[in-house]
Amino acid sequence: MLTGWEVFLEAAIKAVAVFAMLLTVTIFLVWIERKIVADMQNRIGPYRAGPWGILQTVADGVKLLVKEAVTPRKVEFAIYLAAPVAALVPALLIFLVIPIGRPFHIGDRLIELSGTDLNVGVLYILALSSMAVYAVVLAGWSSGSKYPLLGAVRASAQMISYEAAMGLALVPVILFTRTASLTGIVEAQAGDTFGFLGVWNVVLLPSFVIFFIAGVAESNRAPFDLVEAENELVGGYHTEYSGFRFAMFFLAEYINVFNISAITVTLFLGGWHGPDFGTPAAIAWVFPIVWFFFKTFLLIFVFIWVRATLPRMRYDQLMSFGWKRLIPASLLWIALSTLAVAFRRLGLPWT
């Protein structure tokens, strides 16, 4: 039986590992996005700093770290400083409940490849993602300028609208898997070598599509990036932020892109499950991690592809699409899913 210190040490190691992994992934994610968008739009992209320009993101981070942080006169200083932290911390905490691979044993010790397994993991993710709304609103209001305030109002309306659709899209997943634990949802999608698609939750296609679209909007990515529309609002809610304070908003956005892709893989694409080609038992735990990150980066590629190809929506189109399309479609799909689950468990009424 583990002592209190051993439990604390294990949790601390996992937290530090997740933090380091997210920062490393963000460096590569920014570089990958710049390269892919440049290729799609017939541009060059970063190429000077490091091999293939891979150190450009590091150079940008160092520049923001040492750059002077200018504080406007009329800010609400405590809230102004708290807003970037409120944006970054939930982004870091969300990934702690996502299982990235199959549990394995070291001696008689079972090692779980996730920070923790919560039986309400889905609710935990929705709760933390909603915290981003507070960060945006507080940043815009506390800046003491009209442009950040307009960006914050626009952002809060957008994020609340699409957060409702995102939450509704997950109800059929919980109904079909009978659990709100992310580990349990991944286990419910286990299948044989070539028949795994038959039990992945991607068969709940409307939920998958609605959740992913809402995730793009929640992370303020194109074509839903109206909260920081530079041609209208200068920079949106973080107009008055510079230096490392701005870097925290920037970092939170890219971590959220990775989080949304990882959550989508976990909920709908089988998580770390994939074909098993008879790998040796000693390294069998490696391939599930590879499958998880492979599927996650495929979805990140879709994020980048959408940004490089679709124009920004008008704000009225954005709100209309959320309230008049996604939310009604989610409610209808919940009703149909409930009937399907009832028929599967109770049988047809006329039989």
QUILIN-V967515 format. One line per field, one symbol per residue. phi: phi as a letter, one per 20 degrees, with the letter a starting at -180 (. if undefined). psi: psi as a letter, one per 40 degrees, with the letter a starting at -180 (. if undefined). burial: 1 if it has 24 or more other C-alpha atoms within 12 Angstrom, else 0. Layout:
# QUILIN-V967515
phi->???
psi->???
burial->???
This chain:
# QUILIN-V967515
phi->.fefffffffffffffffffffffffgfffffffffffffdlcenfbeemflmfeffffffffffeffeedffefegffgffgfffeefffffgffdefdaffbddmddedeebfadefcgffffffffffffffffffffffmcffffffffffffffffffffffffeffffffembdefffffffefbfgddfffdffffeggffffffffffffeldgedeffcffedcmbmfdgedbmfffgfffffffffffffffffffecdnlefagdemfgffdffffgffffffffffffffgfgfffdeffffffffffffeddfffffffffffffffffffednffee
psi->hiidddddddddddddddddddddddddddddddddddddefidahedhihfededdddddddddeihhhhideigddddddddddddddddddedehheihiiihbehhhhfidihhefdddddddddddddddddddddeefiddddddddddddddddddddddddeddddddefiehddddddeeiaadeedddeieedgddddddddddddddefiieffeefhdedfceadfdeiiadddddddddddddddddddddddddfebeiihhffiiddededdddddddddddddddddddddedhihiidddddddddecddddddddddddddddddddeiide.
burial->000000000000011001100110111111111111100000001100000001011101100000000000001000011111111111111111111111100000000111111000111111011111111111111111111111111111111111111111111111111011111111111100000100111101111111111111111111111111100010111111111111111111111111111111111111111101000000001111101110111011111111110001000001101110011011101100100000000000000
